Amino acid sequence: MLNITTDEHGFKTAELNAQAGGRVVIMDFGAEYVTDIGSVSSINSHGLGGNDWIRSVSDIDRHVTDIERSRWLTTAEQRACIEFLRAIAE
């Protein structure tokens, strides 16, 4: 299940602890943030993964594709992450 929180700076964070192990963290800094509008970090149960910035709305499609290709996430987990990513573009 995706756990969404907002920190003291107003940044939204969506955290998912995957059923198969591993974790996905997506941050939404807001469209008015100076450099990046967010970030995506994913690490599977074997410790493989990484972190990447969302520099613009056009980057979101690339991150959606990456989530869709993740074999270690269930369909429901993928859907939750993708919905949060697409909400960043709104």
MDTraj code that builds the backbone (N, CA, C; nanometers):
import mdtraj as md
import numpy as np

residues = "MET LEU ASN ILE THR THR ASP GLU HIS GLY PHE LYS THR ALA GLU LEU ASN ALA GLN ALA GLY GLY ARG VAL VAL ILE MET ASP PHE GLY ALA GLU TYR VAL THR ASP ILE GLY SER VAL SER SER ILE ASN SER HIS GLY LEU GLY GLY ASN ASP TRP ILE ARG SER VAL SER ASP ILE ASP ARG HIS VAL THR ASP ILE GLU ARG SER ARG TRP LEU THR THR ALA GLU GLN ARG ALA CYS ILE GLU PHE LEU ARG ALA ILE ALA GLU".split()
xyz = np.array([
    [0.0839, -0.1177, 0.0000],
    [0.0000, 0.0000, 0.0000],
    [0.0887, 0.1243, 0.0000],
    [0.0474, 0.2249, -0.0734],
    [0.1198, 0.3499, -0.0866],
    [0.0868, 0.4395, 0.0331],
    [0.1908, 0.4809, 0.1045],
    [0.1749, 0.5690, 0.2193],
    [0.2191, 0.7089, 0.1775],
    [0.1256, 0.8052, 0.1791],
    [0.1550, 0.9410, 0.1345],
    [0.1581, 1.0340, 0.2557],
    [0.2687, 1.1091, 0.2668],
    [0.2846, 1.2065, 0.3741],
    [0.3292, 1.3393, 0.3146],
    [0.3153, 1.4451, 0.3931],
    [0.3630, 1.5776, 0.3548],
    [0.4554, 1.6268, 0.4645],
    [0.5755, 1.6702, 0.4254],
    [0.6715, 1.7160, 0.5266],
    [0.6530, 1.8641, 0.5578],
    [0.7387, 1.9161, 0.6453],
    [0.7261, 2.0546, 0.6905],
    [0.7492, 2.1581, 0.5804],
    [0.8082, 2.1153, 0.4669],
    [0.8320, 2.2056, 0.3547],
    [0.7197, 2.1989, 0.2506],
    [0.6218, 2.1143, 0.2749],
    [0.5108, 2.0979, 0.1822],
    [0.5367, 1.9954, 0.0737],
    [0.6504, 1.9240, 0.0819],
    [0.6817, 1.8209, -0.0165],
    [0.6020, 1.6952, 0.0169],
    [0.5398, 1.6368, -0.0844],
    [0.4656, 1.5116, -0.0658],
    [0.5573, 1.3945, -0.0948],
    [0.5492, 1.2930, -0.0110],
    [0.6286, 1.1725, -0.0283],
    [0.5359, 1.0520, -0.0298],
    [0.5496, 0.9699, -0.1333],
    [0.4741, 0.8451, -0.1435],
    [0.5732, 0.7309, -0.1252],
    [0.5497, 0.6474, -0.0239],
    [0.6385, 0.5349, 0.0039],
    [0.5612, 0.4043, -0.0120],
    [0.6233, 0.3116, -0.0805],
    [0.5628, 0.1804, -0.1029],
    [0.6628, 0.0734, -0.0633],
    [0.6262, -0.0105, 0.0312],
    [0.7046, -0.1290, 0.0636],
    [0.6403, -0.2438, -0.0130],
    [0.7105, -0.2906, -0.1145],
    [0.6545, -0.3885, -0.2069],
    [0.6316, -0.5231, -0.1402],
    [0.5311, -0.5910, -0.1859],
    [0.4958, -0.7229, -0.1350],
    [0.6100, -0.8226, -0.1541],
    [0.6824, -0.8118, -0.2657],
    [0.7921, -0.9036, -0.2959],
    [0.9236, -0.8586, -0.2326],
    [0.9189, -0.7547, -0.1520],
    [1.0394, -0.6958, -0.0968],
    [1.0788, -0.5776, -0.1824],
    [1.1593, -0.4922, -0.1291],
    [1.1984, -0.3727, -0.2012],
    [1.1100, -0.2562, -0.1644],
    [1.1478, -0.1419, -0.2183],
    [1.0792, -0.0195, -0.1795],
    [1.0849, 0.0833, -0.2919],
    [0.9766, 0.1599, -0.3054],
    [0.9700, 0.2705, -0.4005],
    [0.9329, 0.3952, -0.3206],
    [1.0083, 0.5031, -0.3434],
    [0.9780, 0.6317, -0.2805],
    [0.9715, 0.7370, -0.3913],
    [0.8589, 0.8063, -0.3985],
    [0.8396, 0.9112, -0.4979],
    [0.8138, 1.0406, -0.4219],
    [0.8902, 1.1446, -0.4565],
    [0.8717, 1.2747, -0.3913],
    [0.8188, 1.3755, -0.4917],
    [0.7245, 1.4564, -0.4463],
    [0.6662, 1.5638, -0.5262],
    [0.7041, 1.6947, -0.4588],
    [0.7960, 1.7699, -0.5212],
    [0.8408, 1.8969, -0.4645],
    [0.7469, 2.0112, -0.4989],
    [0.6624, 1.9923, -0.5976],
    [0.5722, 2.0977, -0.6421],
    [0.6251, 2.1652, -0.7674],
    [0.5366, 2.2095, -0.8522],
    [0.5741, 2.2686, -0.9811],
    [0.6540, 2.3968, -0.9658],
    [0.6395, 2.4646, -0.8524],
    [0.7090, 2.5914, -0.8342],
    [0.8502, 2.5750, -0.7791],
    [0.8925, 2.4522, -0.7523],
    [1.0268, 2.4305, -0.6994],
    [1.1292, 2.4681, -0.8061],
    [1.2395, 2.5258, -0.7657],
    [1.3350, 2.5888, -0.8567],
    [1.4008, 2.4928, -0.9556],
    [1.4518, 2.3803, -0.9087],
    [1.5317, 2.2932, -0.9951],
    [1.4547, 2.1725, -1.0476],
    [1.4040, 2.0916, -0.9590],
    [1.3364, 1.9672, -0.9949],
    [1.1959, 1.9679, -0.9364],
    [1.1073, 1.8900, -0.9976],
    [0.9717, 1.8834, -0.9428],
    [0.9502, 1.7584, -0.8595],
    [1.0510, 1.6702, -0.8541],
    [1.0389, 1.5508, -0.7717],
    [1.1539, 1.4554, -0.7926],
    [1.1388, 1.3368, -0.7317],
    [1.2391, 1.2320, -0.7492],
    [1.1722, 1.0958, -0.7332],
    [1.2377, 0.9948, -0.7897],
    [1.1899, 0.8576, -0.7783],
    [1.3079, 0.7718, -0.7350],
    [1.2881, 0.6951, -0.6300],
    [1.3900, 0.6030, -0.5820],
    [1.3261, 0.4652, -0.5718],
    [1.3901, 0.3660, -0.6300],
    [1.3372, 0.2294, -0.6191],
    [1.4514, 0.1319, -0.5973],
    [1.4288, 0.0404, -0.5054],
    [1.5275, -0.0622, -0.4724],
    [1.4525, -0.1938, -0.4558],
    [1.4927, -0.2954, -0.5331],
    [1.4243, -0.4240, -0.5224],
    [1.4768, -0.5021, -0.4018],
    [1.4267, -0.6216, -0.3821],
    [1.4633, -0.7018, -0.2650],
    [1.6092, -0.7441, -0.2651],
    [1.6754, -0.7341, -0.3777],
    [1.8174, -0.7701, -0.3876],
    [1.9082, -0.6489, -0.3672],
    [1.8491, -0.5337, -0.3415],
    [1.9257, -0.4121, -0.3206],
    [1.9635, -0.3401, -0.4484],
    [1.9057, -0.3829, -0.5606],
    [1.9358, -0.3193, -0.6890],
    [1.8345, -0.2108, -0.7188],
    [1.8800, -0.0994, -0.7647],
    [1.7911, 0.0103, -0.7991],
    [1.8675, 0.1397, -0.8028],
    [1.7985, 0.2480, -0.7812],
    [1.8637, 0.3775, -0.7831],
    [1.7654, 0.4902, -0.7626],
    [1.8183, 0.6103, -0.7756],
    [1.7409, 0.7320, -0.7577],
    [1.7535, 0.8167, -0.8834],
    [1.6456, 0.8813, -0.9231],
    [1.6491, 0.9685, -1.0399],
    [1.5567, 1.0865, -1.0151],
    [1.5951, 1.2017, -1.0664],
    [1.5166, 1.3237, -1.0505],
    [1.4048, 1.3311, -1.1532],
    [1.2998, 1.3994, -1.1172],
    [1.1958, 1.4372, -1.2119],
    [1.2212, 1.5852, -1.2371],
    [1.2821, 1.6158, -1.3496],
    [1.3233, 1.7537, -1.3792],
    [1.2100, 1.8350, -1.4422],
    [1.1202, 1.7674, -1.5119],
    [1.0091, 1.8366, -1.5762],
    [0.8934, 1.7382, -1.5928],
    [0.7810, 1.7897, -1.6321],
    [0.6628, 1.7057, -1.6518],
    [0.6898, 1.5980, -1.7566],
    [0.7718, 1.6293, -1.8569],
    [0.8011, 1.5307, -1.9617],
    [0.8788, 1.4097, -1.9080],
    [0.9484, 1.4241, -1.7968],
    [1.0197, 1.3109, -1.7362],
    [0.9244, 1.2078, -1.6760],
    [0.8044, 1.2493, -1.6444],
    [0.7110, 1.1598, -1.5766],
    [0.6792, 1.0376, -1.6614],
    [0.6618, 1.0547, -1.7925],
    [0.6334, 0.9405, -1.8801],
    [0.7446, 0.8366, -1.8731],
    [0.8683, 0.8810, -1.8655],
    [0.9814, 0.7883, -1.8556],
    [0.9762, 0.7104, -1.7243],
    [0.9416, 0.7790, -1.6164],
    [0.9320, 0.7122, -1.4872],
    [0.8135, 0.6157, -1.4826],
    [0.7040, 0.6525, -1.5479],
    [0.5882, 0.5620, -1.5567],
    [0.6292, 0.4337, -1.6291],
    [0.7007, 0.4469, -1.7393],
    [0.7478, 0.3302, -1.8148],
    [0.8385, 0.2430, -1.7282],
    [0.9267, 0.3045, -1.6511],
    [1.0151, 0.2287, -1.5617],
    [0.9357, 0.1498, -1.4586],
    [0.8327, 0.2117, -1.4021],
    [0.7478, 0.1437, -1.3034],
    [0.6734, 0.0279, -1.3700],
    [0.6213, 0.0499, -1.4914],
    [0.5488, -0.0557, -1.5627],
    [0.6395, -0.1757, -1.5932],
    [0.7661, -0.1528, -1.6125],
    [0.8613, -0.2593, -1.6443],
    [0.9143, -0.3316, -1.5211],
    [0.8842, -0.2821, -1.4043],
    [0.9324, -0.3435, -1.2804],
    [0.8605, -0.4751, -1.2567],
    [0.9317, -0.5836, -1.2700],
    [0.8713, -0.7167, -1.2537],
    [0.8441, -0.7512, -1.1085],
    [0.9071, -0.6828, -1.0170],
    [0.8928, -0.7153, -0.8752],
    [0.7789, -0.6416, -0.8073],
    [0.7104, -0.5540, -0.8808],
    [0.5929, -0.4856, -0.8273],
    [0.4666, -0.5531, -0.8790],
    [0.3674, -0.5668, -0.7925],
    [0.2394, -0.6208, -0.8367],
    [0.1696, -0.5161, -0.9232],
    [0.0671, -0.5572, -0.9937],
    [-0.0088, -0.4651, -1.0777],
    [-0.0687, -0.3530, -0.9936],
    [-0.1214, -0.3852, -0.8769],
    [-0.1804, -0.2830, -0.7889],
    [-0.0734, -0.1856, -0.7399],
    [0.0458, -0.2365, -0.7081],
    [0.1549, -0.1499, -0.6635],
    [0.1998, -0.0572, -0.7765],
    [0.2093, -0.1120, -0.8972],
    [0.2448, -0.0301, -1.0123],
    [0.1418, 0.0802, -1.0331],
    [0.0150, 0.0432, -1.0271],
    [-0.0940, 0.1384, -1.0494],
    [-0.0893, 0.2515, -0.9471],
    [-0.0657, 0.2203, -0.8212],
    [-0.0599, 0.3226, -0.7166],
    [0.0554, 0.4195, -0.7407],
    [0.1713, 0.3669, -0.7763],
    [0.2877, 0.4524, -0.8040],
    [0.2631, 0.5409, -0.9264],
    [0.2048, 0.4832, -1.0292],
    [0.1787, 0.5575, -1.1530],
    [0.0767, 0.6685, -1.1286],
    [-0.0255, 0.6413, -1.0501],
    [-0.1253, 0.7447, -1.0191],
    [-0.0605, 0.8617, -0.9458],
    [0.0308, 0.8320, -0.8519],
    [0.0993, 0.9400, -0.7804],
    [0.1891, 1.0182, -0.8755],
    [0.2606, 0.9483, -0.9614],
    [0.3463, 1.0163, -1.0595],
    [0.2657, 1.1086, -1.1499],
    [0.1539, 1.0595, -1.2001],
    [0.0719, 1.1403, -1.2904],
    [0.0097, 1.2603, -1.2184],
    [-0.0152, 1.2466, -1.0895],
    [-0.0691, 1.3594, -1.0123],
    [0.0329, 1.4734, -1.0020],
    [0.1614, 1.4403, -1.0100],
    [0.2652, 1.5434, -1.0053],
    [0.2519, 1.6359, -1.1260],
    [0.2110, 1.5815, -1.2400],
    [0.1997, 1.6592, -1.3629],
    [0.0803, 1.7543, -1.3629],
    [-0.0122, 1.7333, -1.2753],
    [-0.1358, 1.8147, -1.2751],
    [-0.1143, 1.9501, -1.2135],
])
top = md.Topology()
chain = top.add_chain()
for i, resn in enumerate(residues, 1):
    res = top.add_residue(resn, chain, resSeq=i)
    for name in ("N", "CA", "C"):
        top.add_atom(name, md.element.get_by_symbol(name[0]), res)
traj = md.Trajectory(xyz[None], top)
